[in-house]
Amino acid sequence: MAKIIGLPKLSPTMDEGVLVAWAKKEGDTIEVDELLAEVETDKATVEFRSFDRGVLLKILAPEGTTLKLDQPVAIVGKEGEDIAELLERAKSGGGTPAQAPAPKGEAASQAAPAEPAEKEKAEAPAPSREGERVLASPLVRRLARERSLDLSGVEGSGPRGRVIMRDLEKLESKPAPAAAKASATREAPERVPMSSMRKTIARRLSESKREIPHYYLVVDVDAEALVEARAEVNRFLEGEGVKVSINDFVLKAAALALRQVPEVNSSLDGDTIFRHRVVDISVAVAIPDGLVTPVLRDVDRLSLSEINRGVAELAKKAKDKKLRPDDLEGGTFSVSNLGMYGIDEFSAVINPPQAAILAVSAVREEPVVRHGMVAPGKRMKLTLSCDHRVVDGAVGAQFLRVLRQLLERPVRLLA
């Protein structure tokens, strides 16, 4: 018997998804666990596999459609089945196409009121423009300023003669005097719709800053020995296709520090604090759609070269949109490094339900005092953001002290 297939929950925090691409077309036979489509969730682009066997009779959600959970995406059944009743039922739960920057001419229709403009004009005559303020929304006024358009003589087609987007587009399409053309040098802003991932990032970070009592601890690390150790390790690994980074040393040192100060390796769920017995570090990776935090497992047990390979693999999967839900779940602590961008100091937002995140800045060259004398040196700032409900100030300070000791004597990370 034919049935409607809805969008399943493909990640624990997912509440909607964008259907990126269909792997099957109407009329194709499908098997259980066979790839049906790719869906962009709040965390990554993941595979949507079939739970049923049959024929794909009808695709209800075209590529690019934004769907809520359980919203109809397709009808599956036996070849030749009558699906008219199912199509009618699916109409009430159809998806909404993901918004894209509207072509010039469509923007007006999107912003126009649902009521016919002609009816509004008939019911309420346009007000006089002499000595009166033009009726228009703040958005229309701002766009008019950006496009150097004069609204004073525009007869609005909205309620009570209000100037709406449709009128703005008509005004812009009129030939402008030469002087006006010469002065109209500013371009309209580009409208970029938020992806599902970006929406989730915005929501989760807002919740984090609003609900978690952040506080910040900063240490300045002597990075001279760290830079030398990295150079020595890379000389040793030359020819193996591995070149460890400062970030690899930081991840290893953070993992060992979490073993010594396990209170920081915690998460909060309601009124329960979980002290984790594994060290799984979420590593912040920037991609065009936003920031993802894939998880490197058992970092305290990995060598520097294993950490390097693991981070590189996760970063590649993130940029190729091949991360699986289990690549993104279960982190016990986070590290965000902006050192490669030359950032001297920053504070990161906690990734809930974790209790802390470490922000890593650039290694900088500056004069330092050694044995009472000024000499060239290398320094690096680390900032720990802590959830004060879980990690007390003294505990966070103890963690940073251990971390600094490990980084300033990096030979201990090679044992």
C-alpha positions in Angstrom: 0.0 0.0 0.0 1.3 3.5 -0.9 2.4 5.7 2.0 3.7 9.2 2.6 7.3 9.5 3.8 8.1 12.4 6.1 11.4 14.0 7.0 13.0 12.1 9.8 15.1 13.5 12.7 18.6 13.2 11.3 20.4 14.8 14.3 19.5 15.2 18.0 19.0 19.0 17.8 17.4 19.1 14.3 14.0 20.7 14.0 14.1 21.4 10.2 16.2 20.6 7.2 16.8 21.7 3.6 16.5 18.9 1.0 19.7 19.5 -0.9 19.6 16.8 -3.6 17.5 13.7 -4.5 19.4 10.5 -5.2 16.4 8.9 -6.8 13.8 10.1 -9.3 10.1 9.3 -9.7 9.5 5.8 -10.9 12.8 4.4 -9.4 12.7 1.3 -7.3 14.1 1.7 -3.8 15.2 -0.7 -1.1 15.4 -0.5 2.6 18.4 1.6 3.8 19.0 2.8 0.2 20.0 6.5 -0.2 17.0 8.6 -1.1 18.3 12.2 -0.7 20.9 14.5 1.0 19.5 16.8 3.7 21.2 19.8 5.2 20.5 19.7 8.9 21.5 22.2 11.7 24.9 20.5 11.9 25.9 19.1 8.5 24.6 17.7 5.2 23.6 14.1 6.0 22.2 11.1 4.1 18.4 10.4 4.2 18.0 6.7 3.7 14.8 4.8 3.0 13.0 2.9 5.7 10.7 1.2 3.1 10.9 -0.9 0.0 8.9 0.0 -3.1 8.7 2.5 -6.0 9.2 6.2 -5.6 5.8 7.2 -6.9 5.9 11.0 -6.3 8.4 13.5 -5.0 6.6 16.1 -2.8 9.5 18.3 -1.9 11.8 19.6 -4.7 15.4 20.2 -4.1 16.0 23.4 -2.1 12.9 22.9 0.0 13.0 23.7 3.7 11.1 21.1 5.7 10.0 20.7 9.3 10.3 17.3 11.0 7.8 14.7 9.6 6.7 17.1 6.8 5.9 15.0 3.6 8.8 14.6 1.2 7.6 11.7 -1.1 5.1 8.9 -1.7 6.3 5.3 -1.9 4.3 2.3 -2.9 3.7 -0.2 -5.6 3.9 0.7 -9.3 0.6 1.9 -10.7 -1.1 2.6 -7.4 -3.6 5.3 -7.1 -2.2 8.1 -4.9 -4.7 10.9 -5.5 -6.0 10.7 -1.9 -2.4 10.8 -0.5 -1.6 13.8 -2.7 -4.6 15.6 -1.2 -3.5 14.7 2.3 0.0 15.8 1.7 -1.0 19.3 0.5 -1.7 20.4 4.1 1.8 19.5 5.1 3.9 20.6 2.2 7.3 22.2 2.6 8.3 25.8 2.0 11.0 26.4 -0.5 14.2 27.8 1.0 14.4 31.5 0.3 17.0 32.7 -2.1 17.9 36.2 -3.1 14.8 37.3 -5.1 15.3 38.5 -8.6 14.5 42.1 -9.2 10.7 42.1 -9.7 10.0 39.2 -7.3 11.0 41.3 -4.3 8.0 43.5 -4.8 5.5 40.6 -4.9 7.0 39.1 -1.8 6.7 42.3 0.2 3.3 43.3 -1.2 0.3 42.9 1.2 -2.1 40.0 0.7 -5.0 42.3 -0.2 -5.2 43.5 -3.7 -3.5 46.9 -4.1 -6.2 48.2 -6.4 -8.8 47.6 -3.7 -6.8 49.5 -1.1 -6.3 52.4 -3.5 -10.0 52.6 -4.1 -10.9 52.5 -0.5 -8.4 55.1 0.7 -7.2 57.9 -1.6 -3.5 58.6 -1.6 -2.7 61.5 0.7 -1.2 64.8 -0.5 2.6 64.8 -0.5 2.9 68.5 0.0 4.0 69.3 3.5 3.2 65.7 4.6 5.5 62.9 5.6 5.5 60.1 3.0 3.9 56.9 4.3 6.5 54.1 4.0 8.0 51.4 6.2 11.6 51.9 7.7 12.8 49.2 5.3 11.5 50.9 2.2 12.9 54.3 3.4 16.3 52.7 4.0 16.4 51.0 0.7 15.3 54.2 -1.0 18.2 56.1 0.6 20.7 53.4 -0.4 19.4 53.5 -4.0 19.3 57.3 -4.0 15.5 57.2 -4.8 13.2 60.1 -4.0 9.9 59.0 -2.5 8.3 62.4 -2.3 6.3 62.1 -5.5 5.5 58.4 -5.3 1.8 57.4 -5.2 1.8 54.4 -2.9 -0.2 51.3 -3.7 -0.3 50.0 -0.2 -3.0 50.7 2.5 -3.8 54.4 2.9 -1.4 55.2 0.1 1.6 53.6 1.9 4.7 53.2 -0.3 5.6 49.5 -0.5 8.3 47.5 -2.1 6.4 47.2 -5.4 6.3 51.0 -5.7 10.0 51.2 -5.0 10.8 48.7 -7.7 8.7 50.7 -10.2 10.4 53.9 -9.2 13.8 52.3 -9.7 12.9 51.0 -13.1 12.0 54.5 -14.4 14.6 56.3 -16.5 16.5 58.7 -14.2 17.7 62.1 -15.1 21.4 62.3 -16.0 22.2 64.3 -12.8 20.4 61.7 -10.7 22.1 58.8 -12.4 25.5 60.4 -11.7 24.7 60.8 -8.0 23.2 57.3 -7.6 26.5 55.5 -7.0 25.5 53.3 -4.0 24.4 49.8 -4.5 21.5 48.0 -2.8 22.5 45.5 -0.1 22.8 41.8 -1.0 20.1 39.7 0.7 21.6 36.4 1.9 19.1 33.9 3.4 20.3 32.0 6.5 21.0 28.3 6.0 19.7 25.8 8.5 23.2 25.5 10.0 23.5 29.3 10.4 20.0 29.5 12.0 21.0 26.9 14.5 24.3 28.6 15.2 22.5 31.8 15.9 20.0 30.2 18.1 22.4 28.1 20.1 25.0 30.9 20.7 22.2 33.3 21.7 20.9 30.7 24.2 24.5 30.1 25.5 25.2 33.8 26.1 21.8 34.3 27.6 21.5 31.3 29.9 25.1 30.4 30.8 26.9 32.7 33.3 30.2 33.0 31.4 33.4 34.2 33.1 36.8 34.4 31.5 40.4 33.6 32.6 43.4 34.6 30.6 47.0 33.4 30.8 50.0 34.5 28.8 52.2 31.5 27.8 55.9 31.6 27.1 55.9 29.9 23.7 59.6 29.9 23.0 60.1 26.2 23.9 56.8 25.3 22.2 57.9 26.7 18.9 61.3 25.0 19.1 59.7 21.7 20.1 57.3 21.9 17.1 60.2 22.5 14.7 62.1 19.6 16.2 59.1 17.2 15.9 58.5 18.2 12.3 62.2 17.5 11.5 61.8 14.1 13.0 58.5 13.4 11.1 59.9 14.7 7.8 59.1 12.3 5.0 56.0 10.8 6.8 53.6 13.4 5.3 52.8 14.9 8.7 53.6 18.4 9.8 52.3 19.1 13.4 51.0 22.5 14.3 50.9 24.6 17.4 47.2 23.7 17.7 48.1 20.0 17.9 50.4 20.7 20.9 47.6 22.8 22.5 45.0 20.0 22.0 47.4 17.4 23.5 48.2 19.7 26.5 44.5 20.5 27.1 43.6 16.8 27.1 46.3 16.1 29.7 45.3 19.1 31.8 41.7 17.9 31.7 42.9 14.6 33.1 44.6 16.4 36.0 41.7 18.8 36.6 38.6 16.7 35.7 36.1 19.2 37.0 36.6 21.2 33.8 35.9 18.1 31.7 32.2 18.4 32.6 28.8 19.1 31.2 25.5 20.2 32.7 22.1 18.7 32.1 19.4 20.3 34.2 20.4 19.9 37.8 23.0 17.1 37.1 26.7 17.7 36.4 28.4 15.0 34.4 32.2 14.5 35.0 33.4 12.7 31.9 35.8 9.8 32.1 36.9 10.3 28.4 38.5 13.3 26.9 36.7 14.0 23.6 37.5 17.5 22.4 35.3 19.5 20.0 37.6 21.3 17.5 36.1 24.5 16.0 36.3 24.4 12.2 35.2 27.4 10.0 33.3 26.5 6.8 31.4 28.8 4.4 28.0 28.1 6.1 29.3 28.9 9.6 31.3 27.2 12.4 31.1 23.4 13.2 32.7 21.6 16.1 33.5 18.0 15.1 34.8 15.8 17.9 38.3 14.3 18.2 38.0 11.2 20.5 40.3 10.2 23.3 42.8 13.0 22.7 44.7 12.3 25.8 45.7 8.9 24.3 46.8 10.2 20.9 50.2 11.1 19.8 50.8 14.6 18.2 50.9 13.0 14.7 47.6 11.2 15.4 46.0 14.4 16.6 47.2 16.1 13.4 45.8 13.5 11.1 42.5 13.3 13.1 42.0 17.1 12.9 42.8 17.2 9.2 40.4 14.4 8.5 37.6 16.1 10.4 38.3 19.5 8.8 38.1 18.0 5.3 34.9 16.2 6.1 33.4 19.5 7.4 34.4 21.4 4.3 33.1 18.7 2.0 29.9 18.5 4.1 30.5 14.9 4.8 30.3 15.0 8.6 28.0 12.4 10.2 25.9 13.2 13.3 28.2 11.0 15.5 31.2 13.2 14.3 29.5 16.2 16.0 28.1 14.6 19.2 29.5 13.9 22.6 32.3 16.4 23.0 33.4 17.1 26.6 35.4 20.2 26.0 36.0 22.6 23.1 39.1 24.4 21.6 38.8 27.3 19.2 42.0 28.6 17.6 42.2 31.9 15.7 46.0 32.1 15.9 46.3 31.4 12.1 44.5 34.7 11.5 46.9 36.7 13.7 44.4 37.3 16.5 46.2 38.4 19.7 43.4 37.6 22.1 39.7 36.7 22.1 37.0 35.0 24.2 34.9 32.1 22.8 31.3 31.3 23.6 30.7 28.1 25.5 29.3 25.2 23.4 26.5 23.8 25.6 26.1 21.4 27.4 29.9 21.6 27.9 31.2 23.6 30.8 34.2 25.3 29.2 35.9 26.3 25.9 39.5 27.3 25.3 40.3 30.2 23.0 43.8 30.0 21.4 45.5 33.1 20.0 48.5 33.7 17.8 52.1 33.2 18.8 53.6 36.7 18.8 57.1 38.0 19.0 57.9 40.6 21.7 60.6 41.6 24.2 60.6 39.5 27.4 62.7 39.7 30.5 64.9 36.6 31.2 67.3 36.5 34.1 67.0 40.3 34.6 67.7 41.1 31.0 65.5 42.1 28.0 65.6 39.5 25.2 63.5 38.6 22.1 60.7 36.2 23.0 57.5 34.5 21.9 54.3 34.7 23.8 50.8 33.2 23.3 47.5 34.1 25.1 45.0 31.5 26.1 41.5 32.4 27.3 39.3 29.9 29.1 35.5 30.6 29.1 33.8 28.8 32.0 30.3 28.1 33.1 30.2 29.4 36.6 27.5 26.9 37.6 29.9 24.1 37.0 33.5 25.4 37.1 34.5 27.7 40.0 37.1 30.3 39.4 39.8 28.5 41.4 39.2 25.3 39.4 39.5 27.2 36.1 42.7 28.9 37.3 44.1 25.5 38.3 43.4 24.1 34.8 45.1 27.0 33.1 48.1 26.7 35.4 48.6 23.0 34.5 48.0 23.8 30.8 50.6 26.6 30.9 53.1 24.3 32.6 52.7 21.7 29.9 53.0 24.1 27.0 56.1 25.8 28.5 57.8 22.4 29.0 56.4 20.6 25.8 58.8 17.7 26.2 56.2 16.3 28.7 53.7 16.1 25.8 56.0 13.7 24.0 56.3 11.1 26.8 
